[in-house]
């Protein structure tokens, strides 16, 4: 009888321990996760194994920097300030906690999804700073804030676990531009993120090889579509509950640089630049909207109900 009781207790303790492990990954409490815990995967590095840039340095955009004319940069305009964040640096760091004249902005990039996105990191009056959790959801970066250790889905822009679960970040509009075109646009006043990051990295070499062109995904995703090559670039946006994607091959076939369209009852214009390639979304007043440049697979897995622009 004692042996039987001991066995039952041992099984219960083991089950409890396994449940506890399942509710914690990389040291993050997942007990209130809004997504299936078994779909939160380790990307390989531990928490902060990919170091965020928390005290970014900037340099003038002159000819002494390592960037070439056709290198891609994420760019952010704040009032009269113009900033460039080279993808060569973001490939290695993924997050930059930045401030411009006291206005904080969170710069994020997920190399696996191709998604460069920016957010206002002030939540309920509190300025949050972010790091790289080492975890992924649908192949996308899961960030965490240092203040509450909540986990945040980059593409969704919301906390998926922790004290702030369900909270959403306000997206901020950014552009994807070629280095030389950005310099031509902003003139001598532009500032570029310095390679002096405090870390030794070869910022001219991507750690992901030919991933941008391969059909291969490193991690499983919940929804897939073969309508386009998985790494086809698209511009995606959601408005009034309606999501839409503008695939770059369709924009190229459409011809011209500007497309007039509607989404969620709102009139928008899409400005396509085949040289990058990239696209911008503007409202009727010409204001730049915070649309997402992403690989097709990444946009689709988070928006399987998405509408798709197709050229006639």
Secondary structure per residue as TSV (DSSP state, phi and psi in degrees):
chain	resnum	aa	ss	phi	psi
A	1	X	-	360.0	-44.1
A	2	X	H	-62.6	-39.9
A	3	X	H	-63.1	-39.7
A	4	X	H	-65.8	-44.1
A	5	X	H	-61.7	-43.1
A	6	X	H	-60.8	-41.0
A	7	X	H	-64.4	-44.6
A	8	X	H	-61.3	-46.4
A	9	X	H	-61.6	-41.5
A	10	X	H	-63.3	-42.8
A	11	X	H	-63.4	-42.5
A	12	X	H	-64.4	-41.6
A	13	X	H	-64.3	-40.6
A	14	X	H	-65.1	-43.1
A	15	X	H	-63.0	-40.9
A	16	X	H	-64.6	-41.4
A	17	X	H	-63.2	-43.0
A	18	X	H	-64.3	-39.7
A	19	X	H	-63.7	-40.3
A	20	X	H	-62.6	-41.8
A	21	X	H	-63.3	-38.4
A	22	X	H	-67.4	-25.2
A	23	X	T	-92.2	6.7
A	24	X	E	-143.6	129.8
A	25	X	E	-140.0	136.6
A	26	X	T	51.4	26.8
A	27	X	T	84.6	7.1
A	28	X	E	-99.9	133.9
A	29	X	E	-75.9	118.2
A	30	X	-	-110.1	16.1
A	31	X	T	-63.9	-24.5
A	32	X	T	-114.7	27.0
A	33	X	-	-58.1	138.9
A	34	X	S	-89.5	-2.4
A	35	X	S	-126.7	161.2
A	36	X	-	-58.9	126.7
A	37	X	G	-62.0	-33.3
A	38	X	G	-72.6	-6.6
A	39	X	G	-97.0	0.3
A	40	X	E	-91.5	112.3
A	41	X	E	-115.2	151.4
A	42	X	E	-75.3	131.1
A	43	X	-	-84.1	-5.0
A	44	X	S	119.6	-63.7
A	45	X	S	-68.9	152.3
A	46	X	-	-74.8	178.5
A	47	X	T	-51.7	129.3
A	48	X	T	64.8	10.1
A	49	X	S	-63.6	-30.4
A	50	X	S	-99.5	107.4
A	51	X	-	-79.6	126.8
A	52	X	-	-69.9	159.2
A	53	X	B	-99.7	108.8
A	54	X	S	-99.2	-20.9
A	55	X	S	-130.4	70.3
A	56	X	-	-65.3	141.0
A	57	X	-	-106.2	147.1
A	58	X	E	-126.5	152.5
A	59	X	E	-129.4	159.1
A	60	X	E	-63.8	149.3
A	61	X	-	-84.6	70.1
A	62	X	-	-108.0	-174.7
A	63	X	T	-80.1	2.7
A	64	X	T	-87.3	-5.6
A	65	X	S	-84.7	162.0
A	66	X	S	-80.2	0.7
A	67	X	-	-84.2	143.0
A	68	X	-	-102.8	164.8
A	69	X	T	-55.9	-34.2
A	70	X	T	-100.4	15.2
A	71	X	-	-75.7	144.9
A	72	X	E	-88.9	137.0
A	73	X	E	-132.7	145.1
A	74	X	E	-87.3	134.2
A	75	X	E	-125.7	146.7
A	76	X	E	-135.6	125.8
A	77	X	E	-107.6	126.3
A	78	X	E	-128.9	109.6
A	79	X	T	53.2	-116.6
A	80	X	T	-96.3	3.2
A	81	X	E	-93.5	142.5
A	82	X	E	-129.0	120.9
A	83	X	E	-121.6	144.1
A	84	X	E	-123.5	136.2
A	85	X	E	-121.7	98.0
A	86	X	E	-59.7	135.0
A	87	X	H	-61.6	-29.2
A	88	X	H	-57.0	-32.3
A	89	X	H	-84.9	-42.7
A	90	X	H	-64.6	-27.7
A	91	X	H	-56.4	-30.3
A	92	X	H	-99.6	-16.2
A	93	X	H	-124.5	-30.5
A	94	X	-	69.9	-29.8
A	95	X	E	-135.4	134.5
A	96	X	E	-127.0	121.2
A	97	X	E	-90.9	105.6
A	98	X	E	-120.5	152.8
A	99	X	E	-134.0	141.6
A	100	X	E	-128.2	112.2
A	101	X	T	53.0	42.8
A	102	X	T	82.5	-3.3
A	103	X	E	-97.3	110.6
A	104	X	E	-76.9	149.1
A	105	X	E	-146.2	139.3
A	106	X	E	-101.3	116.5
A	107	X	E	-99.5	125.2
A	108	X	E	-132.0	149.5
A	109	X	E	-148.1	129.4
A	110	X	E	-111.7	106.6
A	111	X	T	-60.9	-29.9
A	112	X	T	-72.6	-28.5
A	113	X	T	-107.1	-8.3
A	114	X	T	72.2	14.0
A	115	X	E	-95.5	113.0
A	116	X	E	-102.7	118.7
A	117	X	E	-139.3	149.0
A	118	X	E	-124.6	152.0
A	119	X	E	-142.3	156.5
A	120	X	E	-83.4	115.9
A	121	X	-	-87.4	12.5
A	122	X	E	-90.5	118.2
A	123	X	E	-121.7	119.1
A	124	X	T	52.6	41.4
A	125	X	T	80.4	1.5
A	126	X	E	-109.6	126.8
A	127	X	E	-82.3	111.9
A	128	X	-	-94.0	145.8
A	129	X	-	-116.6	152.7
A	130	X	E	-125.8	154.5
A	131	X	E	-134.7	174.9
A	132	X	E	-95.0	121.0
A	133	X	E	-76.2	-21.1
A	134	X	E	83.8	2.8
A	135	X	E	-111.8	157.5
A	136	X	E	-132.0	152.0
A	137	X	E	-134.1	121.7
A	138	X	T	53.5	41.3
A	139	X	T	71.1	3.8
A	140	X	E	-102.5	149.8
A	141	X	E	-54.3	128.1
A	142	X	E	-103.7	114.1
A	143	X	E	-88.8	167.5
A	144	X	E	-139.4	148.2
A	145	X	E	-94.1	140.9
A	146	X	T	-68.4	-24.8
A	147	X	T	-77.5	-38.6
A	148	X	T	-122.6	-8.3
A	149	X	-	59.0	30.9
A	150	X	-	-75.2	147.4
A	151	X	E	-94.3	141.0
A	152	X	E	-127.9	131.4
A	153	X	E	-79.2	124.7
A	154	X	T	-62.9	-53.8
A	155	X	T	-64.1	-39.7
A	156	X	T	-75.6	-24.0
A	157	X	T	64.7	31.1
A	158	X	E	-140.2	154.7
A	159	X	E	-76.2	131.7
A	160	X	E	-109.3	-3.2
A	161	X	E	-163.3	167.5
A	162	X	S	90.7	-175.2
A	163	X	T	-58.5	-27.2
A	164	X	T	-101.7	16.0
A	165	X	T	-50.1	129.6
A	166	X	T	95.0	-14.6
A	167	X	-	-73.7	141.3
A	168	X	B	-112.5	145.2
A	169	X	-	-91.1	145.7
A	170	X	E	-79.6	121.1
A	171	X	E	-70.9	150.6
A	172	X	E	-121.7	134.9
A	173	X	-	-72.0	132.7
A	174	X	-	-133.9	171.4
A	175	X	E	-122.2	160.2
A	176	X	E	-115.5	116.9
A	177	X	E	-133.1	159.3
A	178	X	E	-78.9	145.8
A	179	X	H	-50.8	-49.1
A	180	X	H	-69.1	-37.4
A	181	X	H	-66.6	-36.9
A	182	X	H	-64.3	-43.7
A	183	X	H	-61.3	-40.3
A	184	X	H	-64.8	-35.6
A	185	X	H	-72.1	-41.4
A	186	X	H	-98.5	-14.4
A	187	X	G	71.1	-150.0
A	188	X	G	-78.3	-9.0
A	189	X	G	-85.1	-6.1
A	190	X	-	-71.7	149.7
A	191	X	E	-124.1	136.9
A	192	X	E	-118.5	141.6
A	193	X	E	-57.3	129.9
A	194	X	-	-77.6	149.2
A	195	X	S	-75.8	-6.9
A	196	X	-	-80.2	79.2
A	197	X	S	-99.7	-6.6
A	198	X	S	88.6	2.7
A	199	X	S	-130.1	146.7
A	200	X	-	-91.7	107.7
A	201	X	-	-141.1	151.5
A	202	X	-	-90.5	93.8
A	203	X	T	-75.0	-4.4
A	204	X	T	-93.0	-2.7
A	205	X	S	-123.8	125.5
A	206	X	-	-78.4	136.7
A	207	X	T	-74.8	-1.2
A	208	X	T	-108.0	7.0
A	209	X	T	56.3	-128.8
A	210	X	T	-94.5	21.8
A	211	X	T	-53.3	-37.4
A	212	X	T	-59.7	-23.7
A	213	X	T	-109.9	-16.6
A	214	X	-	-76.9	151.2
A	215	X	S	-77.1	-11.6
A	216	X	-	-73.8	138.5
A	217	X	-	-108.0	141.0
A	218	X	S	-77.1	-26.6
A	219	X	S	-134.7	149.5
A	220	X	-	-69.1	153.1
A	221	X	-	-128.7	161.3
A	222	X	S	-81.3	-25.8
A	223	X	-	-139.1	137.6
A	224	X	-	-133.8	155.0
A	225	X	-	-142.1	135.3
A	226	X	-	-97.8	15.5
A	227	X	S	-60.6	-35.1
A	228	X	S	-132.6	161.9
A	229	X	-	-53.7	138.9
A	230	X	T	-55.1	-30.0
A	231	X	T	-99.9	15.4
A	232	X	-	-61.8	134.1
A	233	X	E	-77.8	137.9
A	234	X	E	-135.8	158.8
A	235	X	E	-108.4	127.8
A	236	X	E	-126.3	148.2
A	237	X	E	-153.5	150.5
A	238	X	E	-122.7	132.1
A	239	X	E	-146.6	131.8
A	240	X	T	52.7	39.9
A	241	X	T	79.2	1.2
A	242	X	E	-110.0	128.1
A	243	X	E	-106.3	145.3
A	244	X	E	-146.0	145.6
A	245	X	E	-120.5	139.0
A	246	X	E	-115.5	93.4
A	247	X	E	-65.1	139.0
A	248	X	H	-62.8	-37.0
A	249	X	H	-60.4	-35.1
A	250	X	H	-69.7	-39.5
A	251	X	H	-65.2	-37.6
A	252	X	H	-65.9	-40.5
A	253	X	H	-69.1	-32.5
A	254	X	H	-61.1	-33.1
A	255	X	-	80.2	156.4
A	256	X	S	75.3	170.6
A	257	X	S	-101.1	-17.7
A	258	X	E	-124.4	132.0
A	259	X	E	-121.7	130.3
A	260	X	E	-93.7	132.7
A	261	X	E	-151.7	179.0
A	262	X	E	-136.3	147.4
A	263	X	E	-149.1	129.3
A	264	X	T	55.5	33.2
A	265	X	T	81.3	5.2
A	266	X	E	-110.3	134.3
A	267	X	E	-78.7	131.4
A	268	X	E	-137.6	163.0
A	269	X	E	-127.7	140.1
A	270	X	E	-111.4	124.1
A	271	X	E	-106.4	111.6
A	272	X	E	-100.8	132.9
A	273	X	E	-120.3	102.8
A	274	X	T	-69.7	-16.4
A	275	X	T	-71.9	-28.5
A	276	X	T	-73.8	-57.3
A	277	X	T	-82.2	151.5
A	278	X	E	-159.4	174.4
A	279	X	E	-151.2	152.5
A	280	X	E	-123.2	146.6
A	281	X	E	-110.9	128.8
A	282	X	E	-125.9	150.8
A	283	X	-	-87.6	-174.0
A	284	X	T	-64.1	-25.3
A	285	X	T	-86.4	-4.1
A	286	X	-	93.8	0.8
A	287	X	-	-68.4	135.8
A	288	X	B	-71.4	129.1
A	289	X	-	-101.9	152.4
A	290	X	-	-81.6	62.9
A	291	X	-	-76.5	167.6
A	292	X	E	-116.9	120.6
A	293	X	E	-84.4	124.4
A	294	X	E	-152.0	160.8
A	295	X	E	-67.1	145.9
A	296	X	H	-52.8	-46.2
A	297	X	H	-61.0	-36.8
A	298	X	H	-70.7	-44.4
A	299	X	H	-63.0	-43.2
A	300	X	H	-67.3	-41.2
A	301	X	H	-66.4	-27.8
A	302	X	H	-91.0	-16.3
A	303	X	-	-137.2	63.6
A	304	X	T	-63.6	-15.8
A	305	X	T	-93.6	9.0
A	306	X	-	-59.5	141.7
A	307	X	E	-81.2	158.3
A	308	X	E	-133.1	129.0
A	309	X	-	-76.4	129.8
A	310	X	-	-126.8	131.3
A	311	X	-	-66.0	142.2
A	312	X	-	-67.9	360.0
